Amino acid sequence: MAPKRIVSGQNKPTRKNVVTTIERKKEIIDKYKKGERITDLAAEYCMAKSTVATILKELM
């Protein structure tokens, strides 16, 4: 049996952290207060629904 290959972490693509600014978070909160749904906000700002929900939970 052939020896197992050792895979270094360099071949794996890394995911960049995306920083959401305070201004953008305020926009999300304002739109949510006006009645826009979390799903619609997530699609508009290209982020996960859970991220939008966390922003609303933290800043409201």
N, C-alpha and C positions, 0 to 999 in steps of 0.2 A: 504494500500500500504506500502511496506517495505521501510525503510529509505535508502537513497542512500549511497553507500560505499564511504568512503574517501580513495582515492588512494594516497599513499605517493610516492615521487619521487625515493625511494630506489629500488622499484621493476622494474623500467625501466632500460634496459641496456644502458649504456652510451657509446658514440662514442668517441674514442681517437683522439686527434689532431695529425696528422702526419706531422712532420717537414721535409721539403725538404732542403737538404744542398745546399750551393752555388755551390759546385763542380758538383752536380747533375743537378742543373739548367743550369750551363755552358755547360754540356754535351747535354742537351736538345736543347739549343740554337745552338750549333755547328752542331748537326744533322739536325736541321731545316734549317740552312743555306746551308747545303749540299744537300737539296732537299727532306728530309723525311717529310711525311705528319703529321699533328697534330694528326690525328686518329691513325696512326701507333705508334707515340711517346707515346700517352696516353696508348695504349695497352701494349707497352714494359715496361713502368714504373708503370703500374697498378694505374693509376689515371684518373680522368675525363678529357674529352677534354677541358672543360672550364678552368680547372686548368692549363693545358699546355698552353692554349691561354693567360691566365693571366700572366704566367711566361714570355712568349715571349713579351707580351705588356709592362711589367714592366722593363725588363732587356735589351731590344733592343734599 
